[in-house]
Amino acid sequence: MESINQHIQSINDELDDSNTNRQRVRHLKSELNSLEKYKDNHPDDDHDPTPLELYCDENPDALECRIYDD
């Protein structure tokens, strides 16, 4: 995806499809929730975040998300 808005739209399109299985729907809803939180926290940022960026946005104190200054 090129932007977070396109990613959100593609998820909504897939959720609207009645042929999407339940497990996929649960995954998509979780991903959509994370994307919407990221978008709210970073209103000026339009890029499509990686899964690590989404995780670190929700868990900034996680070991994987630490940033060290030299």
N, CA, C and O atoms as a GROMACS GRO file, in nm:
protein
  280
    1MET      N    1   0.083  -0.118   0.000
    1MET     CA    2   0.000   0.000   0.000
    1MET      C    3   0.088   0.125   0.000
    1MET      O    4   0.200   0.124   0.050
    2GLU      N    5   0.035   0.227  -0.056
    2GLU     CA    6   0.109   0.352  -0.060
    2GLU      C    7   0.079   0.442   0.059
    2GLU      O    8   0.166   0.515   0.105
    3SER      N    9  -0.043   0.437   0.109
    3SER     CA   10  -0.077   0.523   0.222
    3SER      C   11  -0.165   0.446   0.321
    3SER      O   12  -0.224   0.343   0.290
    4ILE      N   13  -0.170   0.500   0.440
    4ILE     CA   14  -0.251   0.438   0.544
    4ILE      C   15  -0.399   0.442   0.507
    4ILE      O   16  -0.473   0.349   0.539
    5ASN      N   17  -0.441   0.548   0.440
    5ASN     CA   18  -0.582   0.559   0.399
    5ASN      C   19  -0.620   0.451   0.299
    5ASN      O   20  -0.729   0.395   0.305
    6GLN      N   21  -0.529   0.421   0.207
    6GLN     CA   22  -0.556   0.314   0.110
    6GLN      C   23  -0.562   0.179   0.180
    6GLN      O   24  -0.645   0.094   0.146
    7HIS      N   25  -0.474   0.160   0.277
    7HIS     CA   26  -0.472   0.034   0.352
    7HIS      C   27  -0.604   0.016   0.429
    7HIS      O   28  -0.663  -0.092   0.428
    8ILE      N   29  -0.647   0.122   0.495
    8ILE     CA   30  -0.773   0.117   0.569
    8ILE      C   31  -0.890   0.088   0.474
    8ILE      O   32  -0.978   0.008   0.506
    9GLN      N   33  -0.890   0.152   0.359
    9GLN     CA   34  -0.997   0.130   0.261
    9GLN      C   35  -0.998  -0.014   0.209
    9GLN      O   36  -1.105  -0.072   0.193
   10SER      N   37  -0.881  -0.070   0.184
   10SER     CA   38  -0.876  -0.208   0.135
   10SER      C   39  -0.926  -0.307   0.240
   10SER      O   40  -0.990  -0.406   0.207
   11ILE      N   41  -0.897  -0.279   0.367
   11ILE     CA   42  -0.948  -0.364   0.475
   11ILE      C   43  -1.100  -0.353   0.483
   11ILE      O   44  -1.169  -0.454   0.496
   12ASN      N   45  -1.151  -0.231   0.476
   12ASN     CA   46  -1.296  -0.212   0.480
   12ASN      C   47  -1.365  -0.282   0.363
   12ASN      O   48  -1.473  -0.340   0.379
   13ASP      N   49  -1.303  -0.276   0.246
   13ASP     CA   50  -1.359  -0.345   0.129
   13ASP      C   51  -1.366  -0.495   0.152
   13ASP      O   52  -1.465  -0.560   0.118
   14GLU      N   53  -1.259  -0.550   0.210
   14GLU     CA   54  -1.257  -0.694   0.235
   14GLU      C   55  -1.356  -0.733   0.345
   14GLU      O   56  -1.416  -0.840   0.338
   15LEU      N   57  -1.373  -0.647   0.444
   15LEU     CA   58  -1.470  -0.675   0.549
   15LEU      C   59  -1.614  -0.671   0.496
   15LEU      O   60  -1.701  -0.741   0.547
   16ASP      N   61  -1.637  -0.590   0.395
   16ASP     CA   62  -1.770  -0.582   0.334
   16ASP      C   63  -1.805  -0.704   0.249
   16ASP      O   64  -1.921  -0.728   0.217
   17ASP      N   65  -1.702  -0.780   0.213
   17ASP     CA   66  -1.723  -0.899   0.131
   17ASP      C   67  -1.779  -1.011   0.219
   17ASP      O   68  -1.716  -1.051   0.317
   18SER      N   69  -1.894  -1.060   0.185
   18SER     CA   70  -1.959  -1.165   0.266
   18SER      C   71  -1.888  -1.300   0.257
   18SER      O   72  -1.917  -1.390   0.335
   19ASN      N   73  -1.797  -1.316   0.163
   19ASN     CA   74  -1.725  -1.443   0.147
   19ASN      C   75  -1.599  -1.452   0.233
   19ASN      O   76  -1.532  -1.555   0.233
   20THR      N   77  -1.566  -1.347   0.304
   20THR     CA   78  -1.448  -1.348   0.390
   20THR      C   79  -1.476  -1.435   0.512
   20THR      O   80  -1.578  -1.419   0.579
   21ASN      N   81  -1.384  -1.530   0.539
   21ASN     CA   82  -1.409  -1.623   0.651
   21ASN      C   83  -1.390  -1.554   0.786
   21ASN      O   84  -1.329  -1.447   0.795
   22ARG      N   85  -1.443  -1.615   0.891
   22ARG     CA   86  -1.447  -1.554   1.025
   22ARG      C   87  -1.308  -1.525   1.080
   22ARG      O   88  -1.286  -1.420   1.140
   23GLN      N   89  -1.215  -1.617   1.060
   23GLN     CA   90  -1.081  -1.597   1.112
   23GLN      C   91  -1.016  -1.477   1.044
   23GLN      O   92  -0.951  -1.396   1.111
   24ARG      N   93  -1.034  -1.464   0.916
   24ARG     CA   94  -0.980  -1.349   0.841
   24ARG      C   95  -1.046  -1.219   0.888
   24ARG      O   96  -0.980  -1.116   0.899
   25VAL      N   97  -1.175  -1.223   0.914
   25VAL     CA   98  -1.247  -1.104   0.963
   25VAL      C   99  -1.190  -1.059   1.096
   25VAL      O  100  -1.168  -0.939   1.116
   26ARG      N  101  -1.164  -1.153   1.188
   26ARG     CA  102  -1.105  -1.117   1.318
   26ARG      C  103  -0.969  -1.052   1.299
   26ARG      O  104  -0.938  -0.951   1.364
   27HIS      N  105  -0.888  -1.109   1.212
   27HIS     CA  106  -0.756  -1.053   1.184
   27HIS      C  107  -0.768  -0.912   1.126
   27HIS      O  108  -0.698  -0.820   1.169
   28LEU      N  109  -0.855  -0.896   1.029
   28LEU     CA  110  -0.872  -0.766   0.964
   28LEU      C  111  -0.922  -0.660   1.061
   28LEU      O  112  -0.878  -0.545   1.056
   29LYS      N  113  -1.014  -0.696   1.150
   29LYS     CA  114  -1.065  -0.600   1.248
   29LYS      C  115  -0.956  -0.557   1.344
   29LYS      O  116  -0.948  -0.440   1.382
   30SER      N  117  -0.871  -0.650   1.383
   30SER     CA  118  -0.760  -0.617   1.471
   30SER      C  119  -0.661  -0.524   1.400
   30SER      O  120  -0.614  -0.426   1.458
   31GLU      N  121  -0.630  -0.556   1.276
   31GLU     CA  122  -0.539  -0.472   1.197
   31GLU      C  123  -0.599  -0.334   1.174
   31GLU      O  124  -0.529  -0.233   1.184
   32LEU      N  125  -0.726  -0.328   1.144
   32LEU     CA  126  -0.794  -0.201   1.123
   32LEU      C  127  -0.790  -0.116   1.250
   32LEU      O  128  -0.766   0.005   1.243
   33ASN      N  129  -0.814  -0.176   1.363
   33ASN     CA  130  -0.809  -0.106   1.491
   33ASN      C  131  -0.669  -0.046   1.514
   33ASN      O  132  -0.657   0.069   1.555
   34SER      N  133  -0.565  -0.124   1.487
   34SER     CA  134  -0.428  -0.076   1.504
   34SER      C  135  -0.397   0.038   1.408
   34SER      O  136  -0.333   0.136   1.446
   35LEU      N  137  -0.442   0.026   1.284
   35LEU     CA  138  -0.418   0.132   1.186
   35LEU      C  139  -0.490   0.261   1.224
   35LEU      O  140  -0.434   0.370   1.209
   36GLU      N  141  -0.612   0.249   1.272
   36GLU     CA  142  -0.686   0.369   1.311
   36GLU      C  143  -0.623   0.437   1.431
   36GLU      O  144  -0.618   0.560   1.437
   37LYS      N  145  -0.574   0.359   1.528
   37LYS     CA  146  -0.504   0.418   1.643
   37LYS      C  147  -0.376   0.488   1.597
   37LYS      O  148  -0.345   0.597   1.643
   38TYR      N  149  -0.303   0.423   1.506
   38TYR     CA  150  -0.180   0.482   1.454
   38TYR      C  151  -0.210   0.613   1.383
   38TYR      O  152  -0.140   0.713   1.402
   39LYS      N  153  -0.315   0.612   1.303
   39LYS     CA  154  -0.354   0.734   1.230
   39LYS      C  155  -0.392   0.846   1.326
   39LYS      O  156  -0.357   0.962   1.302
   40ASP      N  157  -0.463   0.813   1.433
   40ASP     CA  158  -0.500   0.914   1.534
   40ASP      C  159  -0.377   0.970   1.605
   40ASP      O  160  -0.371   1.090   1.635
   41ASN      N  161  -0.279   0.883   1.632
   41ASN     CA  162  -0.158   0.926   1.703
   41ASN      C  163  -0.061   1.002   1.614
   41ASN      O  164   0.022   1.078   1.663
   42HIS      N  165  -0.072   0.982   1.482
   42HIS     CA  166   0.020   1.045   1.386
   42HIS      C  167  -0.060   1.109   1.273
   42HIS      O  168  -0.055   1.061   1.160
   43PRO      N  169  -0.133   1.216   1.302
   43PRO     CA  170  -0.223   1.273   1.200
   43PRO      C  171  -0.151   1.332   1.079
   43PRO      O  172  -0.211   1.342   0.972
   44ASP      N  173  -0.026   1.371   1.093
   44ASP     CA  174   0.048   1.430   0.981
   44ASP      C  175   0.123   1.326   0.898
   44ASP      O  176   0.182   1.360   0.796
   45ASP      N  177   0.121   1.201   0.942
   45ASP     CA  178   0.195   1.094   0.875
   45ASP      C  179   0.099   1.013   0.789
   45ASP      O  180   0.004   0.955   0.840
   46ASP      N  181   0.123   1.008   0.658
   46ASP     CA  182   0.032   0.940   0.567
   46ASP      C  183   0.087   0.807   0.516
   46ASP      O  184   0.017   0.737   0.443
   47HIS      N  185   0.211   0.770   0.553
   47HIS     CA  186   0.266   0.645   0.499
   47HIS      C  187   0.198   0.524   0.563
   47HIS      O  188   0.140   0.534   0.671
   48ASP      N  189   0.206   0.413   0.495
   48ASP     CA  190   0.148   0.288   0.545
   48ASP      C  191   0.247   0.226   0.644
   48ASP      O  192   0.354   0.182   0.603
   49PRO      N  193   0.214   0.223   0.773
   49PRO     CA  194   0.310   0.173   0.871
   49PRO      C  195   0.331   0.023   0.861
   49PRO      O  196   0.243  -0.053   0.820
   50THR      N  197   0.450  -0.018   0.901
   50THR     CA  198   0.484  -0.160   0.905
   50THR      C  199   0.421  -0.221   1.030
   50THR      O  200   0.380  -0.149   1.120
   51PRO      N  201   0.414  -0.353   1.035
   51PRO     CA  202   0.364  -0.417   1.158
   51PRO      C  203   0.445  -0.379   1.282
   51PRO      O  204   0.390  -0.365   1.391
   52LEU      N  205   0.577  -0.362   1.266
   52LEU     CA  206   0.659  -0.321   1.380
   52LEU      C  207   0.623  -0.180   1.425
   52LEU      O  208   0.618  -0.153   1.546
   53GLU      N  209   0.598  -0.090   1.332
   53GLU     CA  210   0.558   0.046   1.369
   53GLU      C  211   0.424   0.046   1.443
   53GLU      O  212   0.406   0.120   1.539
   54LEU      N  213   0.332  -0.037   1.398
   54LEU     CA  214   0.203  -0.048   1.466
   54LEU      C  215   0.221  -0.102   1.607
   54LEU      O  216   0.161  -0.052   1.702
   55TYR      N  217   0.304  -0.205   1.621
   55TYR     CA  218   0.329  -0.266   1.751
   55TYR      C  219   0.394  -0.165   1.845
   55TYR      O  220   0.353  -0.152   1.960
   56CYS      N  221   0.495  -0.093   1.796
   56CYS     CA  222   0.566   0.003   1.881
   56CYS      C  223   0.479   0.122   1.917
   56CYS      O  224   0.497   0.182   2.022
   57ASP      N  225   0.386   0.156   1.830
   57ASP     CA  226   0.294   0.265   1.862
   57ASP      C  227   0.206   0.227   1.980
   57ASP      O  228   0.173   0.312   2.064
   58GLU      N  229   0.168   0.101   1.987
   58GLU     CA  230   0.082   0.054   2.097
   58GLU      C  231   0.162   0.009   2.218
   58GLU      O  232   0.108   0.003   2.329
   59ASN      N  233   0.291  -0.024   2.199
   59ASN     CA  234   0.375  -0.075   2.308
   59ASN      C  235   0.511  -0.006   2.307
   59ASN      O  236   0.612  -0.069   2.279
   60PRO      N  237   0.515   0.124   2.337
   60PRO     CA  238   0.641   0.198   2.324
   60PRO      C  239   0.752   0.153   2.419
   60PRO      O  240   0.869   0.179   2.394
   61ASP      N  241   0.716   0.086   2.527
   61ASP     CA  242   0.817   0.041   2.623
   61ASP      C  243   0.869  -0.099   2.596
   61ASP      O  244   0.953  -0.149   2.671
   62ALA      N  245   0.822  -0.162   2.491
   62ALA     CA  246   0.868  -0.297   2.458
   62ALA      C  247   1.015  -0.294   2.418
   62ALA      O  248   1.063  -0.195   2.363
   63LEU      N  249   1.086  -0.403   2.447
   63LEU     CA  250   1.229  -0.410   2.416
   63LEU      C  251   1.256  -0.386   2.267
   63LEU      O  252   1.355  -0.323   2.231
   64GLU      N  253   1.168  -0.436   2.182
   64GLU     CA  254   1.187  -0.422   2.038
   64GLU      C  255   1.176  -0.278   1.991
   64GLU      O  256   1.218  -0.244   1.880
   65CYS      N  257   1.119  -0.192   2.075
   65CYS     CA  258   1.088  -0.055   2.035
   65CYS      C  259   1.181   0.049   2.097
   65CYS      O  260   1.165   0.169   2.075
   66ARG      N  261   1.278   0.002   2.172
   66ARG     CA  262   1.369   0.096   2.237
   66ARG      C  263   1.460   0.162   2.135
   66ARG      O  264   1.505   0.100   2.039
   67ILE      N  265   1.485   0.288   2.157
   67ILE     CA  266   1.576   0.365   2.072
   67ILE      C  267   1.690   0.413   2.161
   67ILE      O  268   1.668   0.475   2.265
   68TYR      N  269   1.811   0.383   2.119
   68TYR     CA  270   1.927   0.421   2.198
   68TYR      C  271   2.000   0.538   2.132
   68TYR      O  272   2.022   0.538   2.011
   69ASP      N  273   2.036   0.636   2.213
   69ASP     CA  274   2.116   0.749   2.167
   69ASP      C  275   2.260   0.722   2.201
   69ASP      O  276   2.291   0.675   2.310
   70ASP      N  277   2.348   0.750   2.108
   70ASP     CA  278   2.491   0.729   2.135
   70ASP      C  279   2.552   0.846   2.204
   70ASP      O  280   2.671   0.846   2.234
   0.00000   0.00000   0.00000
